[in-house]
Amino acid sequence: MVEPNWRLTSLNSGYSGIISGIDTDEGDRIRKFMMMGIMPGVKIRVIRSHPGYIIGAGNTRVALDSDLAGFILLKEVKKG
C-alpha cells in the first residue's frame, strides 16, 4: 500500500511528518530549500500555519510563506 503525500499547506499547527519530496523541478528553488535544511527524510513539525508557516526541524525553525510551503510534500503525518 502506498501512503499518500500531504502538502504542508494542508496541515494546521500541531501536526508533524517526514518530508517525502519537494514538488518542483526548479533547481534554484530546490537549493534554497536544501540550504534551509528542508529536504526529503527530515522530520518537521508545524508550529504555526497562519498567516505564514513556521516549521521546526530539530532545533531549527524556518518561516515560509504559503507559496513556498505548498511545494513541500510530507508522509507519516500525525497530530502531536
MMTF fields as JSON, N, C-alpha, C and O atoms, coordinates in Angstrom:
{
  "mmtfVersion": "1.0.0",
  "mmtfProducer": "UNKNOWN",
  "numBonds": 319,
  "numAtoms": 320,
  "numGroups": 80,
  "numChains": 1,
  "numModels": 1,
  "chainsPerModel": [1],
  "groupsPerChain": [80],
  "chainIdList": ["A"],
  "bondAtomList": [4, 2, 8, 6, 12, 10, 16, 14, 20, 18, 24, 22, 28, 26, 32, 30, 36, 34, 40, 38, 44, 42, 48, 46, 52, 50, 56, 54, 60, 58, 64, 62, 68, 66, 72, 70, 76, 74, 80, 78, 84, 82, 88, 86, 92, 90, 96, 94, 100, 98, 104, 102, 108, 106, 112, 110, 116, 114, 120, 118, 124, 122, 128, 126, 132, 130, 136, 134, 140, 138, 144, 142, 148, 146, 152, 150, 156, 154, 160, 158, 164, 162, 168, 166, 172, 170, 176, 174, 180, 178, 184, 182, 188, 186, 192, 190, 196, 194, 200, 198, 204, 202, 208, 206, 212, 210, 216, 214, 220, 218, 224, 222, 228, 226, 232, 230, 236, 234, 240, 238, 244, 242, 248, 246, 252, 250, 256, 254, 260, 258, 264, 262, 268, 266, 272, 270, 276, 274, 280, 278, 284, 282, 288, 286, 292, 290, 296, 294, 300, 298, 304, 302, 308, 306, 312, 310, 316, 314],
  "bondOrderList": [1, 1, 1, 1, 1, 1, 1, 1, 1, 1, 1, 1, 1, 1, 1, 1, 1, 1, 1, 1, 1, 1, 1, 1, 1, 1, 1, 1, 1, 1, 1, 1, 1, 1, 1, 1, 1, 1, 1, 1, 1, 1, 1, 1, 1, 1, 1, 1, 1, 1, 1, 1, 1, 1, 1, 1, 1, 1, 1, 1, 1, 1, 1, 1, 1, 1, 1, 1, 1, 1, 1, 1, 1, 1, 1, 1, 1, 1, 1],
  "groupList": [{"groupName": "MET", "atomNameList": ["N", "CA", "C", "O"], "elementList": ["N", "C", "C", "O"], "formalChargeList": [0, 0, 0, 0], "bondAtomList": [1, 0, 2, 1, 3, 2], "bondOrderList": [1, 1, 2], "singleLetterCode": "M", "chemCompType": "L-PEPTIDE LINKING"}, {"groupName": "VAL", "atomNameList": ["N", "CA", "C", "O"], "elementList": ["N", "C", "C", "O"], "formalChargeList": [0, 0, 0, 0], "bondAtomList": [1, 0, 2, 1, 3, 2], "bondOrderList": [1, 1, 2], "singleLetterCode": "V", "chemCompType": "L-PEPTIDE LINKING"}, {"groupName": "GLU", "atomNameList": ["N", "CA", "C", "O"], "elementList": ["N", "C", "C", "O"], "formalChargeList": [0, 0, 0, 0], "bondAtomList": [1, 0, 2, 1, 3, 2], "bondOrderList": [1, 1, 2], "singleLetterCode": "E", "chemCompType": "L-PEPTIDE LINKING"}, {"groupName": "PRO", "atomNameList": ["N", "CA", "C", "O"], "elementList": ["N", "C", "C", "O"], "formalChargeList": [0, 0, 0, 0], "bondAtomList": [1, 0, 2, 1, 3, 2], "bondOrderList": [1, 1, 2], "singleLetterCode": "P", "chemCompType": "L-PEPTIDE LINKING"}, {"groupName": "ASN", "atomNameList": ["N", "CA", "C", "O"], "elementList": ["N", "C", "C", "O"], "formalChargeList": [0, 0, 0, 0], "bondAtomList": [1, 0, 2, 1, 3, 2], "bondOrderList": [1, 1, 2], "singleLetterCode": "N", "chemCompType": "L-PEPTIDE LINKING"}, {"groupName": "TRP", "atomNameList": ["N", "CA", "C", "O"], "elementList": ["N", "C", "C", "O"], "formalChargeList": [0, 0, 0, 0], "bondAtomList": [1, 0, 2, 1, 3, 2], "bondOrderList": [1, 1, 2], "singleLetterCode": "W", "chemCompType": "L-PEPTIDE LINKING"}, {"groupName": "ARG", "atomNameList": ["N", "CA", "C", "O"], "elementList": ["N", "C", "C", "O"], "formalChargeList": [0, 0, 0, 0], "bondAtomList": [1, 0, 2, 1, 3, 2], "bondOrderList": [1, 1, 2], "singleLetterCode": "R", "chemCompType": "L-PEPTIDE LINKING"}, {"groupName": "LEU", "atomNameList": ["N", "CA", "C", "O"], "elementList": ["N", "C", "C", "O"], "formalChargeList": [0, 0, 0, 0], "bondAtomList": [1, 0, 2, 1, 3, 2], "bondOrderList": [1, 1, 2], "singleLetterCode": "L", "chemCompType": "L-PEPTIDE LINKING"}, {"groupName": "THR", "atomNameList": ["N", "CA", "C", "O"], "elementList": ["N", "C", "C", "O"], "formalChargeList": [0, 0, 0, 0], "bondAtomList": [1, 0, 2, 1, 3, 2], "bondOrderList": [1, 1, 2], "singleLetterCode": "T", "chemCompType": "L-PEPTIDE LINKING"}, {"groupName": "SER", "atomNameList": ["N", "CA", "C", "O"], "elementList": ["N", "C", "C", "O"], "formalChargeList": [0, 0, 0, 0], "bondAtomList": [1, 0, 2, 1, 3, 2], "bondOrderList": [1, 1, 2], "singleLetterCode": "S", "chemCompType": "L-PEPTIDE LINKING"}, {"groupName": "GLY", "atomNameList": ["N", "CA", "C", "O"], "elementList": ["N", "C", "C", "O"], "formalChargeList": [0, 0, 0, 0], "bondAtomList": [1, 0, 2, 1, 3, 2], "bondOrderList": [1, 1, 2], "singleLetterCode": "G", "chemCompType": "PEPTIDE LINKING"}, {"groupName": "TYR", "atomNameList": ["N", "CA", "C", "O"], "elementList": ["N", "C", "C", "O"], "formalChargeList": [0, 0, 0, 0], "bondAtomList": [1, 0, 2, 1, 3, 2], "bondOrderList": [1, 1, 2], "singleLetterCode": "Y", "chemCompType": "L-PEPTIDE LINKING"}, {"groupName": "ILE", "atomNameList": ["N", "CA", "C", "O"], "elementList": ["N", "C", "C", "O"], "formalChargeList": [0, 0, 0, 0], "bondAtomList": [1, 0, 2, 1, 3, 2], "bondOrderList": [1, 1, 2], "singleLetterCode": "I", "chemCompType": "L-PEPTIDE LINKING"}, {"groupName": "ASP", "atomNameList": ["N", "CA", "C", "O"], "elementList": ["N", "C", "C", "O"], "formalChargeList": [0, 0, 0, 0], "bondAtomList": [1, 0, 2, 1, 3, 2], "bondOrderList": [1, 1, 2], "singleLetterCode": "D", "chemCompType": "L-PEPTIDE LINKING"}, {"groupName": "LYS", "atomNameList": ["N", "CA", "C", "O"], "elementList": ["N", "C", "C", "O"], "formalChargeList": [0, 0, 0, 0], "bondAtomList": [1, 0, 2, 1, 3, 2], "bondOrderList": [1, 1, 2], "singleLetterCode": "K", "chemCompType": "L-PEPTIDE LINKING"}, {"groupName": "PHE", "atomNameList": ["N", "CA", "C", "O"], "elementList": ["N", "C", "C", "O"], "formalChargeList": [0, 0, 0, 0], "bondAtomList": [1, 0, 2, 1, 3, 2], "bondOrderList": [1, 1, 2], "singleLetterCode": "F", "chemCompType": "L-PEPTIDE LINKING"}, {"groupName": "HIS", "atomNameList": ["N", "CA", "C", "O"], "elementList": ["N", "C", "C", "O"], "formalChargeList": [0, 0, 0, 0], "bondAtomList": [1, 0, 2, 1, 3, 2], "bondOrderList": [1, 1, 2], "singleLetterCode": "H", "chemCompType": "L-PEPTIDE LINKING"}, {"groupName": "ALA", "atomNameList": ["N", "CA", "C", "O"], "elementList": ["N", "C", "C", "O"], "formalChargeList": [0, 0, 0, 0], "bondAtomList": [1, 0, 2, 1, 3, 2], "bondOrderList": [1, 1, 2], "singleLetterCode": "A", "chemCompType": "L-PEPTIDE LINKING"}],
  "groupTypeList": [0, 1, 2, 3, 4, 5, 6, 7, 8, 9, 7, 4, 9, 10, 11, 9, 10, 12, 12, 9, 10, 12, 13, 8, 13, 2, 10, 13, 6, 12, 6, 14, 15, 0, 0, 0, 10, 12, 0, 3, 10, 1, 14, 12, 6, 1, 12, 6, 9, 16, 3, 10, 11, 12, 12, 10, 17, 10, 4, 8, 6, 1, 17, 7, 13, 9, 13, 7, 17, 10, 15, 12, 7, 7, 14, 2, 1, 14, 14, 10],
  "groupIdList": [1, 2, 3, 4, 5, 6, 7, 8, 9, 10, 11, 12, 13, 14, 15, 16, 17, 18, 19, 20, 21, 22, 23, 24, 25, 26, 27, 28, 29, 30, 31, 32, 33, 34, 35, 36, 37, 38, 39, 40, 41, 42, 43, 44, 45, 46, 47, 48, 49, 50, 51, 52, 53, 54, 55, 56, 57, 58, 59, 60, 61, 62, 63, 64, 65, 66, 67, 68, 69, 70, 71, 72, 73, 74, 75, 76, 77, 78, 79, 80],
  "secStructList": [7, 7, 7, 7, 7, 3, 3, 4, 4, 4, 7, 7, 6, 6, 3, 3, 3, 3, 3, 3, 3, 3, 7, 7, 7, 7, 2, 2, 2, 2, 2, 2, 2, 2, 2, 6, 6, 7, 7, 6, 6, 7, 3, 3, 3, 3, 3, 3, 7, 1, 1, 1, 3, 3, 3, 3, 3, 6, 6, 3, 3, 3, 3, 3, 7, 2, 2, 2, 2, 6, 6, 3, 3, 3, 3, 3, 3, 3, 3, 7],
  "xCoordList": [0.847, 0.0, 0.892, 1.825, 0.617, 1.373, 0.674, -0.518, 1.433, 0.872, 0.79, 1.719, -0.307, -0.427, 0.536, 0.923, 0.907, 1.698, 0.745, -0.295, 1.095, 0.315, 1.122, 2.338, 0.48, 1.155, 1.193, 0.239, 2.303, 2.435, 1.271, 0.791, 0.821, -0.262, -1.608, -2.547, -1.719, -2.975, -2.993, -3.981, -1.901, -1.795, -1.946, -1.614, -2.449, -2.568, -1.46, -0.719, -1.356, -0.393, -0.588, -1.71, 0.531, 0.462, 0.664, 0.772, 0.716, 0.948, 2.434, 3.182, 2.841, 4.229, 4.237, 3.248, 5.37, 5.521, 6.946, 7.786, 7.203, 8.53, 8.447, 7.549, 9.385, 9.385, 9.64, 10.651, 8.718, 8.854, 9.346, 9.816, 9.238, 9.707, 9.416, 8.684, 10.022, 9.785, 9.196, 9.838, 7.975, 7.231, 7.6, 6.781, 8.843, 9.296, 10.499, 11.248, 10.668, 11.846, 12.848, 13.898, 12.519, 13.38, 14.584, 14.433, 15.773, 16.993, 17.265, 17.689, 17.028, 17.269, 16.365, 16.803, 15.124, 14.185, 14.58, 14.534, 14.966, 15.394, 16.62, 16.695, 17.582, 18.781, 18.419, 19.006, 17.457, 17.022, 16.475, 16.814, 15.627, 15.081, 16.207, 16.226, 17.131, 18.221, 19.087, 19.536, 19.33, 20.114, 19.41, 20.058, 18.078, 17.314, 17.174, 16.577, 17.723, 17.607, 16.316, 15.981, 15.584, 14.31, 14.585, 14.771, 14.608, 14.903, 14.265, 13.931, 14.09, 13.459, 14.161, 15.387, 13.32, 13.812, 13.846, 14.012, 13.692, 13.736, 12.362, 11.348, 12.337, 11.083, 10.843, 11.726, 9.63, 9.276, 7.993, 7.22, 7.787, 6.525, 6.027, 6.817, 4.728, 4.127, 3.884, 3.065, 4.607, 4.473, 3.363, 2.58, 3.298, 2.243, 1.875, 2.732, 0.571, 0.122, -0.607, -1.064, -0.718, -1.398, -0.848, -0.703, -0.538, -0.74, 0.317, 0.049, 1.492, 2.523, 2.798, 2.129, 3.763, 4.096, 5.412, 6.385, 5.425, 6.674, 6.765, 5.882, 7.862, 8.069, 9.338, 10.268, 9.356, 10.527, 11.1, 10.371, 12.419, 13.144, 14.31, 15.296, 14.197, 15.217, 15.174, 14.113, 16.32, 16.393, 16.257, 16.459, 15.918, 15.834, 14.379, 13.526, 14.108, 12.783, 12.946, 13.891, 12.002, 12.036, 10.667, 9.639, 10.662, 9.423, 9.277, 10.223, 8.09, 7.801, 6.478, 5.542, 6.403, 5.098, 4.322, 4.885, 3.058, 2.205, 2.657, 2.522, 3.198, 3.67, 4.787, 4.733, 5.798, 6.905, 6.448, 6.849, 5.613, 5.137, 4.386, 4.398, 3.74, 2.972, 3.81, 3.274, 5.103, 5.981, 6.404, 6.895, 6.224, 6.728, 5.699, 4.553, 6.12, 5.268, 5.713, 6.908, 4.73, 5.022, 4.378, 3.374, 4.968, 4.387, 4.387, 4.967, 3.741, 3.66, 3.201, 3.773, 2.158, 1.623, 0.805, 0.003, 1.031, 0.252, 0.108, 0.893, -0.88, -1.13, -0.251, -0.166, 0.398, 1.197, 2.656, 3.406],
  "yCoordList": [-1.183, 0.0, 1.245, 1.338, 2.174, 3.411, 4.474, 4.73, 5.092, 6.144, 7.442, 7.782, 8.167, 9.427, 10.481, 10.453, 11.401, 12.554, 13.682, 13.854, 14.439, 15.596, 16.854, 16.863, 17.896, 19.192, 19.865, 19.796, 20.507, 21.222, 22.192, 22.373, 22.807, 23.794, 23.189, 23.93, 21.865, 21.239, 20.934, 20.412, 21.26, 20.937, 22.176, 23.29, 21.957, 23.015, 22.871, 21.888, 23.84, 23.79, 22.507, 22.038, 21.954, 20.764, 19.459, 18.408, 19.496, 18.279, 18.131, 19.109, 16.897, 16.631, 15.569, 14.87, 15.464, 14.469, 14.462, 15.241, 13.589, 13.455, 13.965, 13.589, 14.818, 15.347, 14.211, 13.515, 14.028, 12.977, 13.52, 12.762, 14.839, 15.416, 16.907, 17.468, 17.52, 18.922, 18.93, 18.48, 19.439, 19.347, 20.478, 21.352, 20.451, 21.409, 20.84, 20.026, 21.275, 20.902, 22.046, 21.917, 23.167, 24.342, 24.164, 24.115, 24.068, 23.834, 24.888, 24.562, 26.155, 27.233, 27.092, 27.305, 26.738, 26.58, 25.376, 25.449, 24.277, 23.095, 23.428, 23.032, 24.158, 24.546, 25.437, 25.31, 26.335, 27.215, 26.394, 26.642, 25.415, 24.546, 23.779, 23.686, 23.239, 22.467, 23.327, 22.85, 24.581, 25.474, 25.75, 26.051, 25.646, 25.835, 24.528, 24.514, 23.426, 22.134, 21.401, 20.423, 21.878, 21.255, 20.335, 20.784, 19.024, 18.034, 16.711, 16.498, 15.813, 14.523, 13.798, 13.784, 13.198, 12.435, 13.209, 12.614, 14.53, 15.365, 15.381, 15.617, 15.128, 15.193, 16.638, 17.298, 17.125, 18.505, 18.522, 17.564, 19.627, 19.859, 21.253, 22.179, 21.388, 22.675, 23.433, 23.029, 24.53, 25.343, 26.369, 26.624, 26.951, 27.913, 27.74, 27.489, 27.88, 27.702, 28.924, 28.901, 29.979, 31.171, 32.392, 32.343, 33.47, 33.776, 33.143, 32.924, 32.845, 32.108, 30.836, 30.545, 30.089, 28.824, 28.957, 29.504, 28.452, 28.273, 26.788, 26.197, 26.188, 24.76, 24.568, 25.373, 23.502, 23.154, 21.844, 20.908, 21.798, 20.581, 20.484, 21.209, 19.593, 19.539, 20.829, 21.225, 21.489, 22.749, 23.971, 25.098, 23.762, 24.844, 25.186, 24.303, 26.479, 26.938, 27.704, 28.473, 27.48, 28.13, 28.746, 28.098, 30.01, 30.689, 30.633, 30.921, 30.262, 30.136, 30.818, 30.776, 31.448, 31.933, 30.753, 29.682, 30.958, 29.865, 29.334, 28.142, 30.217, 29.768, 28.743, 27.683, 29.044, 28.097, 26.844, 25.734, 27.019, 25.868, 24.873, 23.673, 25.353, 24.48, 23.495, 22.528, 23.725, 22.799, 21.602, 20.611, 21.676, 20.635, 19.525, 19.774, 18.298, 17.115, 16.319, 16.181, 15.792, 15.056, 13.682, 13.457, 12.77, 11.446, 11.21, 11.99, 10.14, 9.769, 10.948, 11.233, 11.626, 12.797, 12.351, 11.421, 13.047, 12.746, 13.99, 14.932, 13.978, 15.081, 14.859, 13.753, 15.927, 15.853, 15.666, 15.593],
  "zCoordList": [0.0, 0.0, 0.0, 0.798, -0.865, -0.951, -0.123, -0.295, 0.782, 1.622, 0.833, 0.1, 0.974, 0.226, 0.768, 1.936, -0.103, 0.303, 0.663, 0.026, 1.669, 2.112, 1.805, 1.995, 1.343, 1.19, 2.554, 3.329, 2.824, 4.087, 4.273, 5.392, 3.204, 3.294, 3.696, 3.99, 3.714, 4.131, 5.631, 6.15, 6.323, 7.748, 8.622, 8.216, 9.817, 10.818, 11.853, 11.851, 12.72, 13.81, 14.621, 14.812, 15.091, 15.929, 15.189, 15.821, 13.868, 13.092, 12.79, 12.767, 12.562, 12.181, 11.093, 10.874, 10.419, 9.366, 8.858, 9.308, 7.934, 7.336, 5.902, 5.149, 5.535, 4.171, 3.191, 3.284, 2.254, 1.253, -0.08, -0.929, -0.265, -1.519, -1.585, -0.77, -2.592, -2.914, -4.322, -5.271, -4.455, -5.706, -6.674, -6.961, -7.175, -8.169, -8.906, -8.366, -10.132, -10.911, -10.99, -11.618, -10.349, -10.404, -9.466, -8.245, -10.06, -9.299, -8.251, -7.142, -8.582, -7.615, -6.394, -5.264, -6.623, -5.506, -4.643, -3.415, -5.283, -4.533, -3.681, -2.518, -4.259, -3.499, -2.31, -1.235, -2.504, -1.421, -0.259, 0.898, -0.573, 0.471, 1.163, 2.391, 0.401, 0.986, 1.902, 2.944, 1.533, 2.387, 3.713, 4.715, 3.716, 4.945, 5.73, 6.806, 5.193, 5.856, 5.56, 6.228, 4.547, 4.156, 2.982, 1.851, 3.269, 2.233, 2.617, 3.783, 1.639, 1.937, 3.089, 3.204, 3.932, 5.073, 6.374, 7.439, 6.313, 7.515, 8.183, 7.526, 9.496, 10.245, 10.649, 11.196, 10.372, 10.724, 11.537, 11.535, 12.227, 12.933, 12.562, 12.377, 12.459, 12.116, 13.419, 14.244, 13.587, 14.788, 14.597, 15.512, 13.416, 13.083, 11.622, 10.775, 11.336, 9.95, 9.391, 8.248, 10.18, 9.693, 10.406, 11.628, 9.733, 8.326, 7.426, 6.245, 7.935, 7.198, 7.963, 8.955, 7.518, 8.165, 8.912, 8.394, 10.13, 10.864, 11.138, 11.759, 10.658, 10.869, 11.685, 11.621, 12.441, 13.227, 12.728, 12.401, 12.677, 12.313, 13.287, 13.156, 14.256, 15.294, 16.097, 16.58, 16.242, 16.977, 16.073, 16.526, 14.805, 13.828, 13.542, 13.447, 13.406, 12.986, 11.684, 11.513, 10.763, 9.457, 9.199, 9.395, 8.755, 8.379, 6.868, 6.136, 6.403, 4.971, 4.653, 5.451, 3.48, 3.052, 2.455, 2.228, 2.212, 1.717, 0.366, 0.092, -0.491, -1.806, -1.666, -2.29, -0.855, -0.658, 0.073, -0.278, 1.086, 1.86, 0.975, 1.249, -0.071, -0.959, -1.767, -2.309, -1.852, -2.581, -1.734, -2.275, -0.426, 0.479, 0.636, 1.01, 0.345, 0.477, 1.699, 1.961, 2.45, 3.676, 3.664, 2.989, 4.419, 4.653, 6.156, 6.911, 6.588, 8.002, 8.854, 9.906, 8.379, 9.069, 10.274, 10.196, 11.403, 12.608, 13.469, 13.362, 14.299, 15.251, 16.464, 16.999, 16.885, 18.11, 17.914, 18.887]
}
